[in-house]
């Protein structure tokens, strides 16, 4: 993506606050994150928006991070009728039943250990890569995992913000 303004960015900059809040909630379920992005409008460039998103993600409190994670379905179970969720988890769509069952087990074990869904930037990842990631991360300390989750959330938010500003809805 270039750092210039796009029709999608111009549209985002001119949305009413309540509409922009709803759009931002689709990017990240944390209300604090959305407020931080909203408070800095208008954005001159898409890059400025992405940098604001990075800063807002870095500033999330543990409670805000929990709010953000609550907006993400478990890997292998995208939200019904949600094209974003399905697109991001495409790598699990063609997974074998055995792999899907293994992911369900691993998701449950991870959630029991950490108290939240396993969060990974799944865009472009295969089912096997996601399985291997949860296996390798389940042994982390809660602090290590919180740092990884914040990084993964930042990647997801960037992809979603990029899609938002690149959409051409005339």
Secondary structure, 3 states (H helix, E strand, C coil): CCCCCCHHHHHHHHCCHHHHHHHHHHHCCCHHHHHHHHHCCCCCCHHHHHHHHHHHHHCCCHHHHHHHHHCCCCCCCCCCCCHHHHHHCHHHHCCCHHHHHHHHHHHHHHHHHHCCCCCCCCCCCCHHHHHHHHHHHCCCCHHHHHHHHHHHHHHHHHHHHHHHHHCCCC
